[in-house]
Amino acid sequence: MEKNEVKKLLYKAEPAARLIYVSKERLWYRSDFDHEGTTYLVSSSIPLGDIGDAKFYTDMDAKYLIRWID
């Protein structure tokens, strides 16, 4: 499935994303959602330089992370 299609489905499904790993360079989040009988696993890798003064939580709405979908 194309990345833009996944982004649209994330907005519709509204799954939660969970922080799975932190390094000195990145935060990694993962979420999953079902669409038409298929489960999709989506991961986002956020460079720490992109965070600025934003707040990233252990669990958050996956649609806020679509900019960094891998």
N, CA and C atoms as an extended XYZ file, in Angstrom:
210
Properties=species:S:1:pos:R:3:atomname:S:1:resname:S:1:resid:I:1 pbc="F F F"
N         0.845       -1.174        0.000 N   MET     1
C         0.000        0.000        0.000 CA  MET     1
C         0.892        1.240        0.000 C   MET     1
N         0.498        2.223       -0.750 N   GLU     2
C         1.236        3.466       -0.863 CA  GLU     2
C         1.164        4.270        0.443 C   GLU     2
N         2.221        5.031        0.717 N   LYS     3
C         2.314        5.789        1.968 CA  LYS     3
C         1.152        6.766        2.151 C   LYS     3
N         0.733        7.448        1.087 N   ASN     4
C        -0.380        8.397        1.207 CA  ASN     4
C        -1.687        7.696        1.556 C   ASN     4
N        -1.882        6.482        1.053 N   GLU     5
C        -3.074        5.707        1.402 CA  GLU     5
C        -3.058        5.337        2.881 C   GLU     5
N        -1.885        4.967        3.373 N   VAL     6
C        -1.743        4.624        4.789 CA  VAL     6
C        -2.060        5.839        5.654 C   VAL     6
N        -1.595        7.001        5.257 N   LYS     7
C        -1.866        8.226        6.008 CA  LYS     7
C        -3.362        8.498        6.089 C   LYS     7
N        -4.071        8.344        4.978 N   LYS     8
C        -5.517        8.553        4.974 CA  LYS     8
C        -6.220        7.564        5.894 C   LYS     8
N        -5.777        6.311        5.861 N   LEU     9
C        -6.398        5.297        6.719 CA  LEU     9
C        -6.123        5.567        8.192 C   LEU     9
N        -4.943        6.105        8.501 N   LEU    10
C        -4.632        6.459        9.898 CA  LEU    10
C        -5.588        7.517       10.422 C   LEU    10
N        -5.918        8.486        9.594 N   TYR    11
C        -6.873        9.518       10.014 CA  TYR    11
C        -8.251        8.924       10.267 C   TYR    11
N        -8.652        7.950        9.441 N   LYS    12
C        -9.971        7.342        9.605 CA  LYS    12
C       -10.016        6.396       10.802 C   LYS    12
N        -8.991        5.569       10.950 N   ALA    13
C        -8.981        4.539       11.998 CA  ALA    13
C        -8.658        5.106       13.384 C   ALA    13
N        -7.899        6.195       13.431 N   GLU    14
C        -7.484        6.835       14.682 CA  GLU    14
C        -6.851        5.877       15.693 C   GLU    14
N        -5.854        5.084       15.268 N   PRO    15
C        -5.202        4.189       16.225 CA  PRO    15
C        -4.229        4.956       17.124 C   PRO    15
N        -3.887        4.342       18.220 N   ALA    16
C        -2.883        4.907       19.118 CA  ALA    16
C        -1.500        4.454       18.654 C   ALA    16
N        -0.512        5.286       18.882 N   ALA    17
C         0.878        4.931       18.615 CA  ALA    17
C         1.573        4.792       19.960 C   ALA    17
N         2.431        3.796       20.073 N   ARG    18
C         3.148        3.542       21.322 CA  ARG    18
C         4.637        3.721       21.086 C   ARG    18
N         5.265        4.432       22.007 N   LEU    19
C         6.716        4.597       21.961 CA  LEU    19
C         7.351        3.233       22.219 C   LEU    19
N         8.200        2.791       21.301 N   ILE    20
C         8.806        1.468       21.471 CA  ILE    20
C        10.301        1.516       21.732 C   ILE    20
N        10.943        2.641       21.347 N   TYR    21
C        12.388        2.694       21.503 CA  TYR    21
C        12.853        4.146       21.458 C   TYR    21
N        13.893        4.437       22.241 N   VAL    22
C        14.498        5.767       22.248 CA  VAL    22
C        16.005        5.602       22.134 C   VAL    22
N        16.607        6.363       21.251 N   SER    23
C        18.066        6.380       21.156 CA  SER    23
C        18.527        7.823       21.302 C   SER    23
N        19.812        8.057       21.201 N   LYS    24
C        20.283        9.440       21.323 CA  LYS    24
C        19.970       10.264       20.078 C   LYS    24
N        19.468        9.613       19.013 N   GLU    25
C        19.159       10.318       17.781 CA  GLU    25
C        17.686       10.328       17.405 C   GLU    25
N        16.894        9.340       17.880 N   ARG    26
C        15.516        9.182       17.400 CA  ARG    26
C        14.578        8.606       18.456 C   ARG    26
N        13.282        8.851       18.209 N   LEU    27
C        12.191        8.177       18.919 CA  LEU    27
C        11.511        7.273       17.898 C   LEU    27
N        11.177        6.058       18.286 N   TRP    28
C        10.455        5.159       17.397 CA  TRP    28
C         9.097        4.841       17.992 C   TRP    28
N         8.070        5.032       17.187 N   TYR    29
C         6.696        4.723       17.566 CA  TYR    29
C         6.155        3.655       16.635 C   TYR    29
N         5.196        2.875       17.155 N   ARG    30
C         4.546        1.856       16.334 CA  ARG    30
C         3.055        1.868       16.627 C   ARG    30
N         2.272        1.673       15.590 N   SER    31
C         0.825        1.540       15.744 CA  SER    31
C         0.335        0.489       14.765 C   SER    31
N        -0.844       -0.030       15.032 N   ASP    32
C        -1.447       -0.968       14.101 CA  ASP    32
C        -2.934       -0.675       13.998 C   ASP    32
N        -3.495       -1.024       12.850 N   PHE    33
C        -4.926       -0.838       12.640 CA  PHE    33
C        -5.392       -1.836       11.594 C   PHE    33
N        -6.670       -2.131       11.627 N   ASP    34
C        -7.282       -3.054       10.675 CA  ASP    34
C        -8.036       -2.264        9.615 C   ASP    34
N        -7.942       -2.772        8.390 N   HIS    35
C        -8.706       -2.190        7.284 CA  HIS    35
C        -9.062       -3.313        6.326 C   HIS    35
N       -10.353       -3.515        6.148 N   GLU    36
C       -10.873       -4.543        5.241 CA  GLU    36
C       -10.250       -5.911        5.501 C   GLU    36
N       -10.160       -6.277        6.767 N   GLY    37
C        -9.682       -7.595        7.148 CA  GLY    37
C        -8.171       -7.756        7.190 C   GLY    37
N        -7.431       -6.700        6.921 N   THR    38
C        -5.969       -6.755        6.966 CA  THR    38
C        -5.477       -5.859        8.093 C   THR    38
N        -4.527       -6.364        8.857 N   THR    39
C        -3.919       -5.567        9.924 CA  THR    39
C        -2.645       -4.935        9.380 C   THR    39
N        -2.538       -3.634        9.538 N   TYR    40
C        -1.370       -2.889        9.088 CA  TYR    40
C        -0.557       -2.453       10.297 C   TYR    40
N         0.745       -2.610       10.202 N   LEU    41
C         1.677       -2.171       11.230 CA  LEU    41
C         2.417       -0.965       10.672 C   LEU    41
N         2.344        0.151       11.374 N   VAL    42
C         2.948        1.399       10.906 CA  VAL    42
C         3.965        1.857       11.936 C   VAL    42
N         5.155        2.215       11.463 N   SER    43
C         6.163        2.726       12.384 CA  SER    43
C         6.591        4.126       11.959 C   SER    43
N         6.958        4.907       12.948 N   SER    44
C         7.406        6.281       12.728 CA  SER    44
C         8.725        6.471       13.461 C   SER    44
N         9.670        7.079       12.793 N   SER    45
C        10.988        7.338       13.355 CA  SER    45
C        11.187        8.850       13.383 C   SER    45
N        11.249        9.417       14.568 N   ILE    46
C        11.305       10.867       14.715 CA  ILE    46
C        12.702       11.303       15.155 C   ILE    46
N        13.402       12.065       14.319 N   PRO    47
C        14.708       12.589       14.730 CA  PRO    47
C        14.533       13.569       15.893 C   PRO    47
N        15.411       13.481       16.866 N   LEU    48
C        15.296       14.361       18.035 CA  LEU    48
C        15.396       15.834       17.633 C   LEU    48
N        16.088       16.136       16.553 N   GLY    49
C        16.188       17.508       16.081 CA  GLY    49
C        14.855       18.073       15.620 C   GLY    49
N        13.903       17.206       15.262 N   ASP    50
C        12.577       17.654       14.824 CA  ASP    50
C        11.637       17.954       15.986 C   ASP    50
N        11.999       17.550       17.178 N   ILE    51
C        11.085       17.674       18.314 CA  ILE    51
C        10.921       19.117       18.768 C   ILE    51
N        12.000       19.867       18.823 N   GLY    52
C        11.907       21.260       19.280 CA  GLY    52
C        11.297       21.328       20.665 C   GLY    52
N        10.248       22.131       20.843 N   ASP    53
C         9.601       22.248       22.152 CA  ASP    53
C         8.293       21.454       22.211 C   ASP    53
N         8.055       20.587       21.217 N   ALA    54
C         6.841       19.752       21.205 CA  ALA    54
C         6.913       18.679       22.283 C   ALA    54
N         5.754       18.165       22.659 N   LYS    55
C         5.676       17.104       23.664 CA  LYS    55
C         5.299       15.797       22.984 C   LYS    55
N         6.089       14.783       23.204 N   PHE    56
C         5.820       13.446       22.693 CA  PHE    56
C         5.616       12.540       23.898 C   PHE    56
N         4.526       11.795       23.870 N   TYR    57
C         4.145       10.961       25.003 CA  TYR    57
C         4.356        9.485       24.671 C   TYR    57
N         4.315        8.651       25.695 N   THR    58
C         4.462        7.213       25.515 CA  THR    58
C         3.372        6.679       24.595 C   THR    58
N         2.146        7.106       24.799 N   ASP    59
C         1.015        6.753       23.931 CA  ASP    59
C         0.419        8.041       23.401 C   ASP    59
N         0.231        8.076       22.096 N   MET    60
C        -0.380        9.256       21.490 CA  MET    60
C        -1.101        8.859       20.208 C   MET    60
N        -1.896        9.757       19.698 N   ASP    61
C        -2.653        9.502       18.480 CA  ASP    61
C        -1.686        9.381       17.301 C   ASP    61
N        -1.783        8.284       16.555 N   ALA    62
C        -0.850        8.019       15.460 CA  ALA    62
C        -0.913        9.063       14.356 C   ALA    62
N        -2.052        9.717       14.192 N   LYS    63
C        -2.158       10.703       13.109 CA  LYS    63
C        -1.222       11.889       13.315 C   LYS    63
N        -0.776       12.128       14.542 N   TYR    64
C         0.147       13.212       14.787 CA  TYR    64
C         1.583       12.865       14.355 C   TYR    64
N         1.800       11.615       14.019 N   LEU    65
C         3.135       11.154       13.655 CA  LEU    65
C         3.278       10.828       12.172 C   LEU    65
N         2.266       11.141       11.378 N   ILE    66
C         2.297       10.717        9.973 CA  ILE    66
C         3.438       11.357        9.178 C   ILE    66
N         3.913       12.465        9.623 N   ARG    67
C         5.028       13.122        8.930 CA  ARG    67
C         6.261       12.223        8.894 C   ARG    67
N         6.404       11.363        9.889 N   TRP    68
C         7.607       10.549       10.033 CA  TRP    68
C         7.390        9.064        9.744 C   TRP    68
N         6.345        8.719        9.042 N   ILE    69
C         6.091        7.301        8.746 CA  ILE    69
C         7.243        6.750        7.924 C   ILE    69
N         7.694        5.572        8.328 N   ASP    70
C         8.775        4.879        7.593 CA  ASP    70
C         8.205        3.995        6.520 C   ASP    70
